[in-house]
Amino acid sequence: MSTSEVYPNAPLALVAVEVRFPDSASAPLGAAVHRAVRDRLGRDWVIEGGKQQTMEVAFGPSGMSAPNLRQENLSRITVRDRTQVVTLRPDSLTIEATRYGGYDIFRELLHRAFAAVEELLEPDGISRLGLRYIDEISVPTGDGPTNWVDWVHGSLLPPSTESLAPATWTGAVQYDIGPQRRLVLRYGPADQPVVAPSGPLRRLRAPTGPIFMLDFDSFWQPEEIPAFSADGLVQSCDDLRAPVRTLFTELVNDRLVDEVFRMEPPK
């Protein structure tokens, strides 16, 4: 179980877990399956229909074809304030949250969702497991641009000279964190939040000004097809989260923690 401090003004904008498995369904999942998963998640979960638009692009000898827009009908299982959403497809399960009371609480939701899928769908195995944290760091600003050197680790900052100061930048780095396990960090400043403040997954509050994004994508891509097990998946999520928390802790300085994260959030 986690012993990490839960900050009252944490910068977390989104946490998401996706597990993919071989598609053995001959038809889209019906209402009965969604109701059964909803009932296993606990009280105050409801089913909400929706649509999601995806763009498919094919490449051939003559180059890229015209994009094909495909609209998918989805049934999401959500808490009533839409801050936690579970989306089930014949080949995947996604759990997303913008309201996050710490990993221990989120871990309990993961186990309930994994156990429901294990019981109801009986997947043949696991093809991929991903854990993603997106942090949007917002700090007190004056009249000029934010000087991020005062708040984050120097490795997140770009080169600069006496005559040229960077206005914006983005970076990405990949780490090996275990057998068939990788952690990708994307980072950089932005003028506004990168996670939409509204939509199927609702944010109760979001920064109104510039932010510094830390986007952690920790994933396991097994070479074989291991058995689908709720207990095993939760343990794998623990393993994927550990380097994320370590890296996050090392990339933010004491001033940011004391003057921002540990302060009560604005009303």
PLY file of the C-alpha trace (Angstrom):
ply
format ascii 1.0
element vertex 267
property float x
property float y
property float z
element edge 266
property int vertex1
property int vertex2
end_header
0.00 0.00 0.00
1.09 3.57 -0.63
2.71 5.71 2.05
3.08 8.80 -0.15
1.85 12.13 1.15
-1.46 13.28 -0.31
-1.15 17.02 -0.98
-4.25 19.20 -0.38
-3.41 21.24 -3.50
-1.98 18.45 -5.66
-1.40 19.28 -9.33
-2.98 16.07 -10.63
-5.35 16.76 -13.52
-6.03 13.20 -14.67
-5.17 9.63 -13.75
-6.09 6.80 -16.08
-5.54 3.07 -16.32
-6.19 1.01 -19.43
-5.92 -2.75 -19.77
-6.24 -4.33 -23.21
-7.08 -7.95 -23.85
-7.83 -10.20 -26.86
-11.26 -9.44 -28.34
-13.36 -12.56 -28.05
-16.80 -10.93 -28.28
-18.81 -11.57 -31.43
-20.93 -8.45 -30.88
-20.76 -5.16 -28.95
-21.22 -5.50 -25.23
-24.85 -5.22 -24.27
-26.67 -3.32 -21.56
-26.77 -6.35 -19.28
-22.96 -6.47 -19.10
-22.72 -2.75 -18.34
-25.36 -3.04 -15.63
-23.52 -5.95 -14.06
-20.22 -4.02 -14.02
-22.00 -0.97 -12.60
-23.47 -3.03 -9.77
-20.01 -4.36 -8.86
-18.43 -0.90 -8.74
-20.55 0.20 -5.78
-23.16 2.79 -4.93
-23.72 5.99 -6.92
-22.47 4.61 -10.23
-24.73 5.11 -13.27
-24.65 4.24 -16.95
-24.47 7.10 -19.40
-24.60 6.77 -23.18
-22.36 8.86 -25.38
-20.51 9.09 -28.66
-16.80 9.25 -29.39
-15.36 10.35 -32.71
-12.11 8.81 -33.96
-10.13 9.50 -37.12
-8.72 6.61 -39.13
-5.91 7.23 -41.65
-4.52 4.60 -44.04
-1.12 4.65 -45.75
-0.52 3.08 -49.15
1.83 3.30 -52.15
0.37 6.69 -53.12
0.68 8.14 -49.64
-1.88 8.97 -47.01
-5.54 8.50 -47.82
-8.26 10.94 -46.88
-9.11 10.70 -43.16
-12.14 8.59 -42.31
-14.10 9.86 -39.34
-15.74 7.08 -37.37
-18.26 7.67 -34.61
-18.49 5.08 -31.86
-21.47 4.65 -29.56
-20.26 4.20 -26.00
-21.88 3.37 -22.70
-19.82 4.85 -19.89
-20.22 3.91 -16.26
-19.73 7.03 -14.19
-20.18 8.41 -10.70
-22.88 11.04 -10.56
-20.56 14.06 -10.59
-18.66 12.57 -13.60
-15.26 12.77 -11.92
-14.65 9.02 -12.27
-15.52 7.10 -15.43
-15.19 3.45 -16.41
-15.39 2.61 -20.12
-15.70 -1.02 -21.20
-15.16 -2.30 -24.73
-14.89 -5.87 -26.04
-11.09 -5.55 -26.02
-10.30 -3.02 -23.28
-11.20 -1.51 -19.93
-10.39 2.10 -19.06
-10.67 3.73 -15.64
-10.25 7.53 -15.53
-10.48 9.98 -12.64
-10.10 13.68 -12.05
-11.10 13.38 -8.38
-8.28 11.52 -6.69
-8.00 10.99 -2.96
-4.70 9.14 -3.17
-3.50 5.92 -4.73
-4.87 3.62 -2.02
-8.43 4.77 -2.74
-7.94 4.64 -6.51
-6.39 1.18 -6.15
-9.62 -0.12 -4.59
-11.57 1.12 -7.62
-9.10 -0.58 -9.95
-9.54 -3.90 -8.17
-13.35 -3.71 -8.32
-13.27 -2.90 -12.04
-10.69 -5.59 -12.86
-12.59 -8.19 -10.81
-15.86 -7.35 -12.58
-14.28 -7.80 -16.02
-12.56 -11.01 -14.94
-15.86 -12.47 -13.76
-18.17 -11.22 -16.50
-16.03 -11.26 -19.66
-13.46 -13.92 -18.76
-10.76 -12.40 -21.02
-8.22 -14.81 -22.48
-5.31 -12.71 -21.24
-3.60 -9.32 -21.20
-2.04 -7.61 -24.21
-1.17 -4.25 -22.59
-1.51 -2.42 -19.28
-0.98 1.33 -19.03
-1.03 3.80 -16.14
-1.06 7.53 -16.87
-0.76 10.56 -14.62
-1.04 14.10 -15.99
0.02 16.87 -13.62
-0.64 20.56 -14.32
1.55 22.65 -12.05
0.24 26.16 -11.45
2.22 28.64 -9.35
1.79 32.26 -8.21
2.77 34.61 -11.02
3.61 38.28 -11.31
3.15 40.50 -14.32
5.73 38.70 -16.47
6.15 35.10 -17.64
6.61 32.37 -15.06
10.22 31.65 -14.21
10.01 27.86 -13.98
13.62 27.56 -12.86
12.38 28.53 -9.38
9.91 25.66 -9.21
11.01 22.53 -11.12
14.16 20.49 -11.60
16.75 21.94 -13.96
16.59 18.88 -16.23
13.11 20.01 -17.32
14.40 23.36 -18.58
15.72 24.07 -22.11
19.02 25.64 -23.09
19.14 29.43 -22.89
21.70 32.16 -23.50
22.19 35.76 -22.41
20.61 36.96 -25.64
17.84 34.36 -26.07
15.39 33.06 -23.50
12.97 30.27 -24.47
9.32 31.25 -24.61
7.97 27.69 -24.73
9.23 24.16 -25.19
8.24 20.50 -25.03
10.31 17.47 -24.15
9.96 13.70 -23.99
12.08 10.93 -22.53
11.62 7.16 -22.19
12.89 5.05 -19.29
13.20 1.28 -18.99
11.61 0.33 -15.67
11.51 -3.46 -15.92
11.01 -6.39 -18.31
8.71 -5.17 -21.11
7.95 -2.10 -19.00
8.56 1.50 -20.04
7.90 4.95 -18.60
7.50 7.89 -20.99
7.60 11.42 -19.57
6.39 14.36 -21.65
6.85 17.81 -20.17
6.78 21.53 -20.82
4.86 24.75 -20.16
1.48 25.64 -21.63
-0.70 28.75 -21.61
-3.73 26.83 -20.37
-4.72 23.40 -19.03
-4.04 20.46 -21.34
-6.82 18.31 -19.84
-10.18 19.70 -20.96
-12.07 21.28 -18.03
-15.35 19.85 -19.30
-16.51 16.78 -21.17
-17.53 13.22 -20.31
-14.96 13.36 -17.50
-15.54 16.53 -15.48
-12.94 18.54 -13.58
-14.11 20.16 -10.36
-11.43 22.83 -10.66
-8.71 23.62 -13.16
-5.93 26.22 -13.40
-6.91 29.45 -15.14
-3.44 30.53 -16.25
-0.11 29.10 -17.38
0.80 25.60 -16.24
3.78 23.28 -16.40
2.76 19.82 -17.61
4.24 16.56 -16.38
2.65 13.70 -18.34
3.72 10.26 -17.07
2.81 7.24 -19.23
3.93 4.03 -17.52
3.08 0.80 -19.34
3.64 -2.93 -19.60
3.65 -4.52 -23.05
4.12 -8.25 -22.40
5.71 -10.36 -25.11
3.42 -13.27 -24.22
-0.26 -13.19 -23.24
-0.37 -13.57 -19.45
-3.58 -14.65 -17.75
-6.11 -11.97 -16.82
-6.16 -11.74 -13.02
-7.60 -8.87 -10.98
-5.09 -9.39 -8.18
-2.19 -9.64 -10.63
-3.28 -6.51 -12.50
-3.46 -4.46 -9.30
0.05 -5.60 -8.37
1.26 -4.64 -11.87
-0.31 -1.19 -11.42
1.61 -0.88 -8.15
4.81 -1.71 -10.04
4.04 0.81 -12.80
3.20 3.57 -10.33
6.31 3.28 -8.14
8.77 4.85 -10.64
6.20 7.53 -11.53
5.98 8.66 -7.91
9.77 8.53 -7.50
10.38 10.58 -10.64
7.68 13.12 -9.75
9.17 13.62 -6.28
12.63 14.22 -7.74
11.42 16.69 -10.40
9.66 19.14 -8.07
11.58 21.19 -5.53
10.87 21.91 -1.86
9.58 25.41 -2.57
6.93 24.06 -4.95
5.83 21.46 -2.42
5.74 23.85 0.56
4.33 26.97 -1.10
1.89 25.33 -3.54
1.11 21.64 -3.02
0.75 21.80 0.76
-1.43 24.92 0.69
-5.21 24.76 0.74
-6.57 24.98 -2.82
-8.27 28.22 -3.90
-12.04 28.29 -3.56
0 1
1 2
2 3
3 4
4 5
5 6
6 7
7 8
8 9
9 10
10 11
11 12
12 13
13 14
14 15
15 16
16 17
17 18
18 19
19 20
20 21
21 22
22 23
23 24
24 25
25 26
26 27
27 28
28 29
29 30
30 31
31 32
32 33
33 34
34 35
35 36
36 37
37 38
38 39
39 40
40 41
41 42
42 43
43 44
44 45
45 46
46 47
47 48
48 49
49 50
50 51
51 52
52 53
53 54
54 55
55 56
56 57
57 58
58 59
59 60
60 61
61 62
62 63
63 64
64 65
65 66
66 67
67 68
68 69
69 70
70 71
71 72
72 73
73 74
74 75
75 76
76 77
77 78
78 79
79 80
80 81
81 82
82 83
83 84
84 85
85 86
86 87
87 88
88 89
89 90
90 91
91 92
92 93
93 94
94 95
95 96
96 97
97 98
98 99
99 100
100 101
101 102
102 103
103 104
104 105
105 106
106 107
107 108
108 109
109 110
110 111
111 112
112 113
113 114
114 115
115 116
116 117
117 118
118 119
119 120
120 121
121 122
122 123
123 124
124 125
125 126
126 127
127 128
128 129
129 130
130 131
131 132
132 133
133 134
134 135
135 136
136 137
137 138
138 139
139 140
140 141
141 142
142 143
143 144
144 145
145 146
146 147
147 148
148 149
149 150
150 151
151 152
152 153
153 154
154 155
155 156
156 157
157 158
158 159
159 160
160 161
161 162
162 163
163 164
164 165
165 166
166 167
167 168
168 169
169 170
170 171
171 172
172 173
173 174
174 175
175 176
176 177
177 178
178 179
179 180
180 181
181 182
182 183
183 184
184 185
185 186
186 187
187 188
188 189
189 190
190 191
191 192
192 193
193 194
194 195
195 196
196 197
197 198
198 199
199 200
200 201
201 202
202 203
203 204
204 205
205 206
206 207
207 208
208 209
209 210
210 211
211 212
212 213
213 214
214 215
215 216
216 217
217 218
218 219
219 220
220 221
221 222
222 223
223 224
224 225
225 226
226 227
227 228
228 229
229 230
230 231
231 232
232 233
233 234
234 235
235 236
236 237
237 238
238 239
239 240
240 241
241 242
242 243
243 244
244 245
245 246
246 247
247 248
248 249
249 250
250 251
251 252
252 253
253 254
254 255
255 256
256 257
257 258
258 259
259 260
260 261
261 262
262 263
263 264
264 265
265 266
